[in-house]
Amino acid sequence: MRVPGVLLAFFLPLPLVLSLSSLAQRSAAPPPRRAPERDNMKEATAPAHPALKVFQFPADQIPRIDGKDDDWAMVPDSYAVTLADMHDDEKKQRPDPKDLEVKVKVGWVKGLNRLYFLYEAYDNYWDFADPGLHNDTFEVVVDGDRSGGPLIPRFRNNSDQDPWDAHFSMHGVQAQNYHIFTPSEGKDWALAWGCQPWDKELPWANHAQSYSFRPGQPGRYVLEFYITPFDYAACEGPLRSVESLLYENKIVGLSWAVIDYDGSPDGKNNGFWNLSPEHNMYGNANYLREFRLMPLEPQLRKAIDAHWSFKVIDPARRMVAFQDESTGRITTWKWDFGDGTQSAEQNPIHTYKQAGEYVVVLNVEGPAGKARFSRIWDVSLR
């Protein structure tokens, strides 16, 4: 069955639906007509750096936030970002593993709007005795919908706006910056730089670390944490906020910096290692790197697996749209709607004649075999 145009929104990602809605509203009142003029927009170009990868964990192997790296063993080294992939944009030193060595892996889980991180580092001098901002730091900046733009008052679009008005209206709102203290001892684990410190707490974030060194000593450090990206993180709290939706192959804006202190008398850092080529990425999301939310690695996938979702698009007429979400190479679909009717379409729309609670079954078949998935009474109509 062909899908009516009015139903297309059901099959589009929510961020795209919202964007189209917003565009329609902005277009409702066009400006006065004037003579056509040449479009001066620049031609799109490929990004200067290739997109990096975010590993997808299976739903039954979500990382435990315990400060250990054993549940990250399944993540291939191709996902790792090391100091060799970064640069000291203050040009104070060259990479030397005897001084500082860093490896970062990022993961996600389908169905959860969270980014998981494993941060492993060796430093020949860990600086974390001060109770304030002076601390070896892993600074993470995320823009879940890649809307770009300033996220701190210094780079605000309206230069005449009072800095404190900017702080409480846009600081950390459309993209978030976390100064994560490595290690955090006798202090909060992170500074959520902006007006919404709630987003570094459960259930939107969690962390655990392990280390055995003291301030000024060398040693190995392991930090495990997750954060929740927000399209809009309100100062007033989570009830007015909008999480970024994470789904396969989505590109998110993400970068980080490693700020290395070695106990210098003037209190200045001796290295600002940046994943972004632009130093100002910490306050302007235009400069973040692209990261792709990857599908499951082949060795973690079933050869064929049936799955589906649905939406009641017209309750009065008992009209239901079914969405195939099966994985693997599939050649045939067979739907049993539970009312004595069937369909061989991949994404059928079905109208039920009577109210009821239905058992709906999808059978799929392909070169790798067969699979079935049923929902019992989820489809309930009056």
ROLUMTOR-748200 format. One record per atom (N, C-alpha, C): x, y negated, z. Coordinates in pm, whole numbers, plus 50000, padded with zeros to 5 digits. Each point is the difference from the previous one (the first is absolute). Layout:
residues N
XYZ ...
END
This chain:
residues 382
500855012050000 499154988050000 500884987550000 499664990549918 500784987649998 499684991850123 501054993450054 499844992050122 499534986149963 498834995550051 499544986349971 501014989750047 500034988649928 500974989750034 499874995150141 498784999450052 499804994750135 500585009250105 500315012649959 500535009650097 501515000949995 500644992749910 501455001349986 500734996550127 499434990750079 500674995850124 500235011750094 499145010249991 500175011550088 501325007249974 500434999949874 501195007449962 501254991550001 499854987050024 501174991350004 500544999250141 501354998750016 500564997650134 499384987750062 499755000550131 499374988850069 500734986949979 501364999450005 500684987149978 499654993849865 499845008749894 499684994649869 498584994749998 499075007250066 498614995450007 499944986450066 500724998550114 499994987250070 500594989049914 501075003249925 500634990049915 499054995449892 499265009849938 499074996349895 498874991450056 499535003550122 498954992150063 500474985850026 501224998850053 500554986750029 500154991949872 500455006849891 500184993149873 498664994949948 498965008250017 498684995949952 499524987650075 500264999550131 499584988550078 500754987549958 501275001449975 500794988249959 499574995249863 499495009349917 499654996449864 498584994749988 499265000150112 498594996349995 499814985449959 500904991250038 499874985749970 501194995849915 499935001449866 501154996849916 500304985149999 501254996249975 500374985949993 499414993549876 499974986749995 499484993049881 500765004349876 499295000549888 500615004449875 501004989549952 501055005149941 501004991049943 500625007049880 500804992949928 500625005749881 500895011950037 499975010649920 500845011650029 501474996150006 500725006250088 501434997450007 500755013250006 501244999749964 500805012049988 500245006350138 499845013150008 500285007350125 501504999950023 500434994150113 501434998850026 500495010350102 499205010550024 500455010350091 501155007849937 500975003550083 501155007349951 499635014649978 500645006149902 499775014149973 500485008450116 499215010350034 500395008750110 501285007549967 500835001550098 501265007249982 500105011150102 500825009949971 500195011150092 500694995150126 499705006150114 500664995750124 501505001749991 500734991350071 501455000349995 500565012850060 499275006050092 500445012250065 498925010549988 500395012649980 498995010649988 499265001950131 498775005149988 499215002750120 500635011350079 500004998450132 500465010650089 498805008750039 500285011250068 498955010050022 499635001450147 498695002050023 499485003150133 499505014449997 500545008350086 499715014350001 498625002750057 499255009049934 498695003850053 500135012650086 499654998650128 499955011450090 498675007449983 500015013350002 498745007350001 499214996750127 498685000949990 499154996250113 500235008650122 500525012149981 500265008850115 501434999150050 500764990449947 501394998250043 500324985250021 499064992750059 500214985850030 501144998750100 500934990849978 501154998750092 499564997050143 500605007050095 499814996750141 500874987950034 499434990550069 500784988250039 500665003450133 501175006549989 500715004650120 501484996450000 500434992049902 501404996049996 500945010849951 499475010449937 500825010749945 499805000749849 500985005549932 499945000149854 499665013649941 499665010050083 499825013449949 498805001149905 498924992550024 498855001149912 500164991849872 501164993849982 500334993149875 500925008449913 500315012250042 500925008549924 499455003249862 498675000049984 499405003049870 500164988849899 500394988050044 500104988449912 501325000749923 499965001049867 501245000949922 500874987550017 501295001849981 500934988850012 499754989249895 499285003649894 499704990049897 499104988950053 499385002150115 499164989850062 500804991150096 501215003650030 500784992650099 500564987149942 499954989550080 500614987249966 501124997550101 501214998049951 501164998450086 500564985949989 501024997550077 500654986949996 500594997349863 500355010549927 500534998349865 498974994249905 498715001550032 498924994449918 499684985750040 500644995150104 499754986650050 501254991549978 499894987450034 501164991349988 500004990050115 501184995850039 500134989850104 499894986549932 498804994250003 499814987749923 500584987850069 500605002050118 500784989250060 501485001649969 500345010749927 501365002349950 501054999450111 499705007250106 500945000350113 500875012550001 499515010949940 500785012350003 499525009549891 500805010249974 499635010549906 499565012350078 499205008849936 499565012050072 501185008350049 499995003750125 501035008350060 499305009450098 499885012949966 499295009250090 500625001350138 501254995950015 500625000150132 499474988550087 499444989849933 499444988550073 498505001350014 499315002949888 498545000950000 499575009349888 499125009350034 499455009349901 498495001250026 499214998849893 498544999550013 499365009049895 498945007150041 499185007549905 498544998450041 499154996649901 498584997650025 499185008649905 498985006550054 499015007049919 498614994850038 499134999049900 498644994950021 499015010649952 498925002150076 499005009749963 498594994750017 499045007549947 498594996750016 499215013049997 498734999250041 499105011450003 498704995849934 499545007749900 498774996449932 498844999850100 499244989149999 498884998550091 500314991350121 501294996950023 500414991350110 500674987649943 499624988450046 500614987549952 501194996650088 500985009049999 501204998250081 501245002649917 501064992750030 501325002849945 500885005250114 500565011949981 500875006250099 501464997549963 500824997650101 501424997049977 500875009050088 501105004449941 501095006150076 501234991349975 500524994050108 501184991349993 501115006850079 501075003649929 501155006250064 501224991249975 500764997550105 501144990849985 501135004050093 501214997549952 501195000350086 500584986050001 500364995250119 500634986950013 501185001550095 501084993149968 501185000950088 499894990650120 498934991550001 499774990950112 498524996850003 499285006050092 498564997350013 499804988250095 499314989949950 499824987450073 498534998650037 499665003050127 498594999350040 499834996450147 500994993450060 499924996750143 499134987750026 499894991049902 499264987650020 498505002950002 499224993650089 498565002550005 499214993049890 500654991349924 499304992349898 500175005449861 500024990949902 500025003749859 501355005749956 501084996350071 501345005049964 500065015050028 499995007949891 499945014450012 500265005849861 500755010949991 500075006949872 498575003049955 499704996649874 498604999349957 499795006849866 498885007049988 499505005349874 498754991849968 500114991049903 498924990649968 499255005249877 498715003250019 499195005949894 498914990249960 499844997949870 498954991349947 499175008249902 498674999550017 499115008149915 498854991349949 499675002149874 498864993449934 499205011149933 498965004850070 499315012149957 499294998949868 499544988149961 499314998549872 500824992049898 501244997150034 500914992549911 499374986949953 499314993350092 499444987049965 501074989349994 501145002450065 501114990749994 499744987350078 500954991049991 499844987050062 500604999050139 499974988050057 500644997550129 499275006850114 500775004450100 499415005950119 500524993850128 500804989449991 500424992450117 499804985149970 499814991750104 499714985849977 501074992749919 501235004150012 501084992949930 499754999449849 499395010549944 499775000549856 498544997349964 499254993650088 498584997649976 499794992149870 498875002849936 499704993349873 499674985250019 499344996650110 499644986150026 501054993950094 500944992949943 501124994950079 499584989950105 498834993749980 499554990150098 499205006450114 499805013149994 499275006750106 500855000750127 499384997650114 500715000950126 500555014250016 501275001450041 500595013550011 499225009350092 499434994650107 499255008650090 498655003849943 499404991049921 498795003949927 500325011349903 501164998949934 500425010649908 500255013050075 500614998950117 500295012150079 498735007850028 498954993150039 498775006950039 499045002149884 500434997049879 499135002649885 500635009449898 501365000649993 500605008049894 501245007850041 500514997850123 501255006750038 499745014850025 500495008449909 499815014450013 498635004949960 499224991649935 498625003649970 499915008849875 500534995549886 499865007649876 501165009649975 501044998850078 501125009450000 500614999350140 500635010950043 500445000850139 501515002250009 500594993750102 501435001050027 500185005450142 500785010850011 500285006150130 501504999450026 500394992650106 501385000650048 500075011650101 500585011149959 500035012050084 501375000750067 499995000450132 501254999350076 500605014050012 501285001249961 500665013149992 501284999950084 499925006250118 498795005350062 499274989250079 498765003350038 499244991150090 500115006050139 500604992650088 500195004650138 499624988650094 498995002250083 499534989550088 499324988649928 499505002849877 499284989949922 499035007249907 499084992449944 499065005649904 500775005649882 499445010249934 500735006749893 500164991449875 499104990149985 500054991749880 499384986450026 500454990349922 499334987149990 499185000549872 498695000150013 499134998549882 499934985149972 500804995649905 500244985849979 498774993449939 499234993250085 498804993549954 499034998050115 498734999049965 498994996650099 499175012150041 500445012149966 499215011950028 500865011050065 500444998050125 500845010250064 499295013250023 498685000449984 499255012450019 500365010649897 500544996049882 500215009949894 501235008850019 500754997750110 501125008950031 499645009950110 498735000350039 499535008950106 499155011249941 499805010750079 499085010649960 498604994349981 499225004649903 500295010949907 500644995549869 500354987049990 500524994849874 501505002149985 500695003250107 501445002649994 500385008950117 501125006849983 500555008250107 501485002149972 500775002850103 501445001449982 500575009350106 501185005549970 500805007650096 501454999549953 500934999850095 501414998949966 500825009650086 501205003349953 500915008350079 501424995049978 500754998850111 501394995649997 500615002950136 501334999950006 500685002950127 501124990250031 500174989649921 501074990350019 499534988550088 500934992050045 499744987950078 500414987849919 499574987950042 500384988049925 501514998949981 500394997149876 501414998749967 500665012849958 499335011350013 500575012949964 499585004149859 500745009449940 499575005849872 499025011450025 499335004449894 499125011450014 498975000849889 499265011050001 498965002549900 498634997050061 499144994049918 498694995550045 498945005449904 498895004750056 498875004849920 498744992750045 499304994149904 498744993150026 498955005649905 498875003750057 498885004949921 498794991350034 499304995349898 498854991350027 499064999849880 498804995050023 499124996849889 499404986350025 499614993549891 499294987350005 498815000849905 499034991350020 498834999149914 500074987049921 500145000749868 499984987549922 498594994349996 499924986849998 498714993149995 499964990549881 498885000549925 499764989749900 499694986750068 499365001150118 499714988150080 500085003950146 501034995150068 500185002750144 499664987350076 498824999850060 499494987850061 500644997450136 500244987450027 500494996250132 499005003950109 498714999849966 498975002750100 499945014750041 500605008849920 500015014050037 499565009149888 500005013150025 499735009749894 498594999949945 499014995350076 498625000649952 499804991349878 500814989749985 499864991049885 501065003049892 500725010850017 501125003349912 499625010849899 500805000849893 499755009749893 501285007849975 499955013150025 501165008549974 500245001149849 501255001749962 500345003249861 499655014549974 499295002649892 499675013649962 501205006449931 500405011750045 501135007149942 499495012249924 500475001649877 499585011349917 501135003349903 499915012049943 501095004949915 500324990549886 501304998249980 500574991849892 499784985150018 499424995950111 499904985750027 501404994350023 500214987949952 501254992850024 499784990250114 500835000650101 499944990550111 501284991850000 499914988150056 501184991750019 500655003350133 501285002749999 500695004250121 501484996949987 500574994950106 501464998250007 500404999950145 501305000950023 500504999250136 501414994650001 500384995750117 501364995150023 500535006350128 501305002150003 500685004850121 500904988750048 499694994850118 500784989050056 500945005850104 501294998849974 501035006650082 500744989750084 499955001950131 500774991650092 501115008550061 501144993850025 501125007150063 500544992450120 499124993350073 500434993350122 500904988149980 499834993049888 500874988449975 499694988950100 501014992550045 499804989650103 498994989349960 499914996949868 499094989649956 498565005149983 499805012850023 498665005649994 499485002349860 500804997349899 499565001649862 500165014549954 499175003749904 500125013649947 501205001049909 500475012349981 501135002049910 499585007549875 498705000849976 499515006349879 498494999449990 499484996249883 498575000049972 499825008249872 499825012950018 499895009149887 498555000249952 499814996949872 498674997549946 499705009749886 498815006350003 499595008549888 499544991749882 499474988250027 499554991049894 501174991649950 500014996549873 501064991049950 499824985750045 498854996850060 499724986550045 500014999450153 500854991550055 500114998750145 498664996250062 499234991649931 498764994850057 498845009849996 500285012749970 498925009950000 499325000750136 500704996050107 499435001050134 498804990950019 499844989849913 498924990550016 499184997749875 500355006849890 499274998449876 499885013649933 498785005149993 499785013749950 500245001349851 500194989049928 500355000949859 501315007649979 500855000350102 501345005449985 500155014150053 498895006650031 500095013650051 500245009949886 500585011450032 500205010549902 498705007749977 499925006649888 498855008649971 500275014050054 499005005550069 500055013950047 498735007049951 500175011849943 498875007949949 499635011050100 498695000950030 499515010750086 499885012649915 500915009450021 500135011449911 498975010950030 499665008049898 499215012050024 500835010250079 499355010650042 500735010850068 501075005649907 501135003350057 501045006849925 499475013549951 500465004749883 499465012449943 500025011950095 501055001350078 500105011650089 499004999450115 499374988450022 499034998550108 498555000749950 499825000849869 498655000349944 499535014449977 498685001850007 499405012449954 499954999749848 500155011549938 499975000549854 498674995049947 498935003050070 498684994849965 499204999050130 499314988950016 499264997850124 498774991749968 498845004850044 498744993049975 499684990450114 499524988349963 499574990250100 499144989649930 499074993950075 499154989849940 499414991150108 499524988349957 499294990750087 498724995749930 499194992550070 498734995849940 499574986750059 499034993849931 499394987750049 498554999649954 499114997250093 498594998349965 499854985949942 499774999149871 500014986949935 498604994049987 498985008250018 498634995049999 499185008650095 499924996150128 499295008550098 498535002149964 499344989749948 498575001349970 499745010549894 500905001049904 499835009849891 500785012950027 500685000650114 500835011650038 501065002949893 500634989449952 501045001349898 501375000150067 500815010349968 501295002050064 501085001149892 501104992850020 501165001049910 501055008750068 500455009949928 501005009450050 501344997249933 501064999650079 501344996749952 500935011850021 500505005649892 500965011050010 501344994850049 500565006450101 501314996350054 500925012250005 499755009549914 500795012349998 501404997249946 500945008650036 501384998449956 500455012649926 501014998249918 500475010749913 499454998249860 500425008549909 499494999449863 498675007349994 498934992649971 498655005550005 499374998849861 499375010849956 499385000349868 498475000650006 499445005350109 498545000750011 499554996350140 498834993650005 499354996350125 498605005950000 499585005350111 498655005250012 499414995450133 499014991249993 499354994650118 498695007350025 499745003350124 498715005150046 499484989850101 498954992849964 499514989050082 499145004550117 499765012850012 499265005250114 498504999249987 499514995449885 498554999149977 499585008449880 500875009549961 499705008649887 500514994849867 500694988350000 500554994449876 501524999950006 500614999549881 501455000549988 500474990049896 501344997949997 500604991149901 501425004649973 500434998049874 501385003249962 500824987349979 499444988450035 500754987549987 501014998850113 501034992049977 501004998150105 499474990950110 499324989349963 499494990250097 498534997449971 499145009150038 498594998549966 499264990350091 498884995149950 499034992550080 498725008249998 499475002850118 498855009050010 498894993550081 498765001949954 498834995050070 499235011850059 499824999650130 499265010550070 498514996649998 499175010149980 498564997849994 499354999650137 500635006750099 499385000950132 500994996150109 499474995450111 500844997650117 500545013250053 501154999250065 500555012350055 501464998750037 500515010750059 501425001450032 500575010849909 501014996349920 500425008849892 501435005150022 500205012449957 501335005849992 500474998549856 501024991749981 500504997249865 501375006849985 500175007049887 501205007949977 500634996049869 501324998250000 500774997849877 500975011649982 499915006649886 500975010249960 500824994549884 501325000950011 500884995549893 500875011849956 500484998849876 500825010749944 501054994049909 501175006249996 501094995649915 501005011149981 501134997249932 501005010449975 500535006650128 499994992650112 500555005450124 498985008150078 498745000249955 499015007850071 498724992450026 499335003650107 498714994150035 500044994450142 499094990550027 499884994550136 498574995150019 499584999650126 498644995950033 500044990650120 499074990149999 499844991350116 498534996650014 499465002250120 498594997150026 499884990750120 498934992050000 499624991850115 498615004350044 499865002150130 498765005350054 499214988850067 498904996149936 499064990250050 500574985850008 501214997749945 500474986149993 499064991949911 499545006249892 499064993549910 498605001850057 499544989850070 498685000250065 499204988249949 498815002649954 499184989749934 498585000550057 499384988350008 498634999450052 498984998049890 
END
